Amino acid sequence: MPKPKSTNNLHKPVLITEVLDCLDPHPGESYLDLTAGYGGHAVAVINATKTPEATVLVDRDDNAIGTLSEIFANSGAQIIHAEFLSTTERLVGENQRFDMVLADLGLSSPHIEESTRGFSFKQNGPLDMRMDRRQELSAQQIVNDSSQEELAQILKMYGEEPRAKLIAKAIKDSRPINNTEELAKIIANAVGWRARHAKTHPATRSFQAIRIAVNDEINQLRKALPLMLQLLAPGGRVAIVSFHSLEDRLVKQFLNDNAGDRYDAELKLLTKKPIVASQSEIVSNPRARSAKMRAAAKIKNQ
């Protein structure tokens, strides 16, 4: 079976115990990981199922794909370099079904820590933010080419930023903007922020919003959720880990819409409330602080 040690220095999977409790893997079962990342969840699941040949691992980041290819080399696991929407569409078209489906929607640690990826305002880097570096659209285009109105809409819709119009004007007036450090300073100056007066940097929401827009994260999730349901075998379990309120609301609404005490319900909820990380996990893995997991099982008579 594959070993998790290769991922220890790269990325710690969040809610690993809780994910395993909800997915409840058994020997011989099939597994679809739509955001496999650096393999932390996948290693744990496959070590329980003993069937890597019945496993599909998906990610759109080339570094993650390289690591997955090393960890699961010659295991029989199928590794797909793509975003999860096109993958779920393809798998549905092939009439594939899985006993377990997992989507961990958060950024991986290397995304944040590698300045060259441009995801973080804490260290200077290019305005990139692409999870899939094969795509053309990057933060550079959104920041420098969008109209002030388009920027304000992105910041408000995806960052829930109350000062979206103010920040959008400051960005427009400061163009061209060349790197993450410049962008973060422009946002801080626009809102009159001083580090000693607040715990959260004012660029946090804006960087989140731009990243979501670059990677089309909300639309991808909205369209993929019903496909995930189709991909579940009768009795199959799905778990989705989200990291901000927009994602969690989408997941909650979708699961609730397809579950309940109704004749046409397709799902049984496994989590009435979102599962969050324990304090001990947050201490060892601060990234888990904002993680919320919701899970459901497909009713067997469907």
Residue pairs with C-beta under 8 A, 6 or more apart in sequence:
1 43
1 46
1 47
1 50
1 52
1 75
2 39
2 42
2 43
2 46
2 47
2 52
2 71
2 72
2 75
2 77
3 43
3 71
4 39
4 40
4 43
4 44
6 38
6 39
6 67
6 70
6 71
7 13
7 38
7 39
7 40
7 43
7 67
7 71
10 38
10 67
10 108
10 109
10 110
11 37
11 38
11 40
11 108
11 109
11 110
12 40
12 109
12 284
12 285
12 287
13 19
13 37
13 40
13 41
13 44
13 104
14 104
14 106
14 241
14 277
14 281
14 285
14 287
14 288
14 291
15 241
15 275
15 277
15 281
15 288
15 291
15 293
16 40
16 41
16 44
18 275
18 293
19 41
19 44
19 102
19 239
19 241
19 293
20 44
20 45
20 48
22 237
22 239
22 270
22 271
22 275
22 293
22 295
23 31
23 45
23 100
23 102
23 237
23 239
23 295
24 237
25 31
25 45
25 48
25 49
25 99
25 100
26 48
26 49
26 99
27 48
27 49
27 50
27 51
28 49
28 50
28 51
28 54
29 49
29 51
29 54
29 99
29 100
30 49
30 51
30 54
30 55
30 97
30 98
30 99
30 100
30 233
31 42
31 45
31 46
31 49
31 51
31 54
31 55
31 56
31 98
31 99
31 100
31 101
31 102
32 55
32 56
32 58
32 91
32 98
32 100
32 101
32 102
32 231
33 41
33 42
33 45
33 55
33 56
33 57
33 58
33 102
34 58
34 84
34 87
34 88
34 101
34 102
34 103
34 224
34 228
35 58
35 59
35 84
35 102
35 103
35 104
35 105
36 42
36 57
36 58
36 59
36 64
36 68
36 79
37 59
37 61
37 64
37 104
37 108
38 64
38 67
38 68
38 108
38 110
39 57
39 67
39 68
39 71
39 72
41 102
41 104
42 55
42 57
42 68
42 72
42 77
43 71
45 55
45 100
45 102
46 52
46 55
46 75
46 77
49 55
52 72
52 75
52 76
52 77
53 75
53 76
53 77
55 72
55 75
55 76
55 77
55 78
56 77
56 78
56 80
56 91
56 96
56 98
57 68
57 72
57 77
57 78
57 79
57 80
58 79
58 80
58 82
58 84
58 87
59 65
59 68
59 80
59 81
60 81
60 82
60 83
60 84
60 131
60 132
61 108
61 111
61 131
61 132
61 133
62 81
62 132
62 133
62 134
63 110
64 108
65 79
65 81
68 79
69 79
72 79
80 87
83 131
83 132
83 215
83 220
84 103
84 220
84 224
85 220
85 223
85 224
85 227
88 224
88 227
88 228
88 231
89 227
91 227
91 231
92 227
92 230
92 231
96 231
97 231
97 232
97 233
97 236
98 231
98 232
98 233
98 236
99 233
99 235
99 236
99 237
100 236
100 237
100 238
100 239
101 228
101 231
101 232
101 236
101 237
101 238
101 239
102 238
102 239
102 240
102 241
103 224
103 228
103 238
103 239
103 240
103 241
104 241
105 217
105 221
105 240
105 241
105 242
105 243
105 247
106 241
106 242
106 243
106 287
106 291
107 119
107 211
107 243
109 287
110 117
111 117
111 119
111 131
112 119
112 120
113 120
114 125
115 123
115 124
115 125
115 180
116 125
116 126
116 128
117 125
117 128
117 129
117 130
118 125
118 126
118 127
118 128
118 129
118 138
118 139
118 179
118 180
119 125
119 128
119 129
119 207
119 211
120 180
120 207
121 180
121 181
121 183
121 184
121 201
121 203
121 204
121 207
122 201
123 180
124 179
124 180
124 181
125 179
125 180
126 140
126 178
126 179
126 180
127 138
127 139
127 140
127 143
127 144
127 177
127 178
127 179
127 180
127 183
128 138
128 139
128 140
129 138
129 139
129 207
129 210
129 211
129 214
129 215
130 137
130 138
130 139
130 214
130 215
131 215
132 215
137 214
138 214
139 210
139 211
139 214
142 151
142 154
142 210
142 213
142 214
143 151
143 171
143 175
143 177
143 183
143 210
144 175
144 176
144 177
146 154
147 172
148 168
148 169
148 171
148 172
149 168
151 164
151 167
151 168
151 171
151 172
152 164
152 165
152 167
152 168
153 164
154 209
154 210
154 213
155 161
155 164
155 167
155 168
155 205
155 206
155 209
155 210
156 164
156 209
157 209
158 208
158 209
158 210
158 212
158 213
158 218
158 246
159 205
159 206
159 208
159 209
159 210
159 212
160 205
160 245
160 246
161 167
161 205
161 206
161 209
163 190
163 191
163 202
166 190
166 191
167 187
167 190
167 191
167 206
169 190
170 186
170 187
170 189
170 190
171 177
171 183
171 186
171 187
174 182
174 186
177 183
177 186
180 207
183 203
183 206
183 207
184 201
184 203
184 207
187 202
187 203
187 206
188 201
188 202
188 203
190 202
191 202
193 201
193 202
195 201
208 244
211 217
212 218
212 246
217 247
218 246
218 247
218 250
221 247
221 250
221 251
222 250
225 250
225 251
225 254
226 254
228 238
228 240
229 238
229 258
229 266
229 267
229 298
232 238
232 298
233 298
234 298
234 299
234 300
234 301
234 302
235 297
235 298
235 300
236 297
236 298
237 270
237 295
237 296
237 297
237 298
238 295
238 296
238 297
238 298
239 270
239 293
239 294
239 295
240 251
240 293
240 294
240 295
241 291
241 292
241 293
242 248
242 251
242 291
242 292
242 293
242 294
243 290
243 291
243 292
244 290
248 274
248 292
248 294
251 294
252 274
252 294
255 267
255 269
255 294
255 296
256 269
258 265
258 266
258 267
258 296
259 265
259 266
259 267
259 268
259 269
259 296
265 299
266 298
266 299
266 302
267 296
267 297
267 298
267 299
268 296
268 297
268 298
268 299
269 294
269 295
269 296
270 295
270 296
270 297
271 293
271 294
271 295
271 296
274 292
274 293
274 294
275 292
275 293
275 294
275 295
276 291
276 292
276 293
277 285
277 288
277 289
277 291
281 288
282 288
282 289
